[in-house]
């Protein structure tokens, strides 16, 4: 029983480690082409100049 718990923890830890390596090379920030110049929660502001 104890050996199964250690094995499961090792597998989960390894998967988390692999996931962290995979996302570490991702580009940080938000792409400018998707940014809006108005508040999406109050869209009437997009029509004001």
Number of C-alpha atoms within 10 A of each C-alpha: 5 7 8 9 10 11 11 12 12 12 12 12 12 12 12 12 11 11 11 11 11 10 9 9 8 8 8 7 6 8 8 7 6 6 8 9 7 13 10 10 7 8 10 10 12 12 7 7 4
